[in-house]
Amino acid sequence: MALTNFASLTADQKLVWSRELWKEARDNTFLNKFVGTGQEAIIQRVTELTKTEKGEQVIMHLLADLEGDGVQGDNQREGSEEAMVSYNDKINIDLISHGVRNKGKLSEQKTVIGFRENARDRLSFWLSNRMDQLGFLTLAGVSYGENNDGSPRTESTFSNLSFAADVAAPTSARHIRVDNSVVAGSIAAGNTAAVTATDTLSYSALVNIGTYAKNHYIKPLMKGGKAFYVCFMRPEAIAQLKKDQDFQRAVVTAMPRSMDNQFFSGGITTVDGLIIHDHRLVYNTLGKTDGVDKWGAGSDVDGSRISVCGSHSRISVCGSQALGMADLGAPEWAEKEFEYGSSQGINVDKMFGLLKPQFFSRYDKSVQDFGVLSVDHTIAPENI
């Protein structure tokens, strides 16, 4: 009886599988919906390689605002031009890979094609999930040595990635925290040791966060002449907002009283120019050890870090070019036989790089993160 040869796929057939896996991985990757090739994208995909003295790297260009006031009337224009100041950030690239292998013919109860399809599904989810993990950690400025819940990432090589050393903590003017000690919803400097159990998120805090982003000239996304920022936060943060009476009034009364109202449908809400998205991979401290390395003066407060883009949770407020991603094509799909053809294995790898760009802000008079604002606040999962 003829047997199906698992390793007999042609190069074209393998390429089709590779493209299908990458399409599925891209569809499953949460952050992919914010990726674009232009300078207005939240996550700018850069595909061109530039050869440097250190090898091949991807160059991301940042352009600062003009400072001069120009000339008046018919005064001389020639010789009064202002040079545009640009900054180049280098995105290092590396390769991540993973594989699966069945035990052998005797234990393999499904067809070979079934094993291959299941391998594609599992590897696709692995790739999309790990790219999301690394993306959220990069936005939050947290080492790849941690999982997204703050616990140590053991038995992992992610800390050795060439772009792992480029992960930078939030800069001074791009790191704040919710501070409810005096007035509910006020904000203060981003000091994780100062976070208390009462520093929860509220509508007032969202208003102050949006105002801070605008006053510090984080480049927003523009739509219809209005400025917007994308705000990534944990599900617990959404729960805090929905329990806040000011937030309820703002969302419920500002929209039609129907099932299309975002408050009832559970859809994405826009508040004071902040487009809110929730995801469980937003950085938090739920996996850290109580009394050892959580937030707060006693290292016993759980929190999260929100990422605002033009355990504790960290919000990321994102504007344009909050994150750069070097994308070097589709993953490569490799198949191999073992034990004289009785066992099969599949491996996939993807070459890419991530970087949170920084530049010298003339408004803050210092080097700052270009397009992301990190906001720390507390979460209390036992009350969810």
Secondary structure, 3 states (H helix, E strand, C coil): CCCCCCCCCCHHHHHHHHHHHHHHHHHHCHHHHHEECCCCCCEEEECCEEEECCEEEEEEEEECCCCCCCCCCCCCCCCCCCCCCEEEEEECCEEEEEEEECCCCCCCCCCHHHHHHHHHHHHHHHHHHHHHHHHHHHHHCCCCCECCCCCECCCCCHHHCCCHHHCCCCCHHHEEEEECCCCCCEEEECCHHHCCCCCCCCHHHHHHHHHHHHHCCCCCEEECCEEEEEEEECHHHHHHHHCCHHHHHHHHHHCCCCCCCHHHHCCCCEECCEEEEECCCCCECCCCCCCCCCECCCCCECEEEEEEECCEEEEEEECCCCEEEEECCCCEEEEEEECCCCEEEEEEEEEEEEECCEEEECCCCEEEECCEEEEEEECCHHHC
